Amino acid sequence: MRAQSFKGEGITFAGGNFNFLSAAGKVVGVEALFWIAALIFLALIEPAKSTHFTLCPFSAMGIDFCPGCGLGRSVSYILHGEITNSLSLHPLGIFAIIVLTTRVISLIKINWSNYGKRFSTNARS
């Protein structure tokens, strides 16, 4: 019997369908994937340019100082190796990277240890 593959469902193997994001979400966890993607995004953008899309209400009103945007740019500068620029934007940028890295590692450990275990909904088992 030949397995069929439909667009958007992932890679089809003889044993069934494999979707990378679904598998990564189960092994690593959705929250960990979110933080990893956010850190990769901050590593790829150019922090000196403020032309990226933002939902910041301060930026929309034309106010230059925003603690949240400053923290994001600070983390981006750290990931680009520019520590002095990072500290000038927000002094907690280094602390934010430490917290996010610790959170991602703990989420991966939790999800990895629970991966494959079945949780019973039966109260008598």
N, C-alpha and C positions, 0 to 999 in steps of 0.2 A: 504494500500500500504506500502510495507516494504522499508525502506531506506537502501541503500548500502553504505559501507565504503571501500574506497580504501586506500592502504598504502600511508602515507605521507599527507593525506588530513585532518587529525584531527579526532575528535570524532564526530560521527553521532548521532544526536538526532532525535526525531520524527518530529521536526519542520525544520530540516536542518542540515547543517554541521557546526562544531565549530572548528576553528583552534586557539589555544591559542596565538601563536606568532602574528598572524594577528590581533586578538582582542586586545592584549597588545599594539601592534604598533599603533592601532587606538586610544586607550584610553590614553596611556602614551606618545606615540610619538616615532619614530624610533631613533631620536637623544638621547632622554632621555634613551632609552633602551641600546644604545651603551655606554653611559657614566656609567650607572649602571653596565653593564657587565664588563667594564674596571676596575671600582673600586672593583668589586668582584674578578676579576682576580688578581689585585694587593694585595688584602687582602689574597688570597689563596697561592700565590707563596712565596717562601723563598727568601727574598731580598739579603741575604749574598751569595747565590749561583748565579753565572752568567752563568749558563748552559742553561737558557731558550732561545728560538728562538728569534732572533732580526734582524731587517732590518737596524740597525744603521751602517752607513758607517765608523764612527770612530772606532767602535768595530771591524768591518771587517778588518780595517787597523792595528789593534793591539794597538790603542791609548786608554788609560784607561779613560781619562777624556772626558765626553760628557755631556753637559748641559741637554739634553733631557733624557738620560738614568739615570743620577743622580737624576733628578726630579722624574722619575718613581720609582726608588728605594727608594727615600726619602719618597714619598707617601706610599709606601709599608711598610717602617719602622714605619711610623706614625700609619698605620692601625694595625700593630703588637704591638703598644704601646711603641716603642723605639724612644722617642723624640730626645735624644742626638745623636744617630746614624743618624737620619733623618736630623737634622740640620747640621751635619758634611758633609753629602753628597750634600745637596742643601738647602740653607736657605729659599727658597720659597715653600717648600713642604707643609707646613701648609696653606699658602696662596692658593696653588693649590687646596687643598681639600675644602677650603671655597668657592672658585670660582666654582668648579665642583658641589658641593652640592647646591649652590645657583642656578646654571644653570639648574640642574635637577629639582629642585622644581618649578622654573618658567616655564619650559617646561611642566611639569605635570599640573600645573594650567592652562596654555594656552590650552593644548589639552583637558583637562577635561571640561573646559568651552565651548569648541567648539564641544565636542563629541555629535553626534546625530543630529547636526544642518545640514540642507541641504543648500548647496550653489547653488543659481540659476545662470545659464549661460545665461538666457534670459534677454536681456537688457531692455525689457518693463515691467518686473515684479517688 
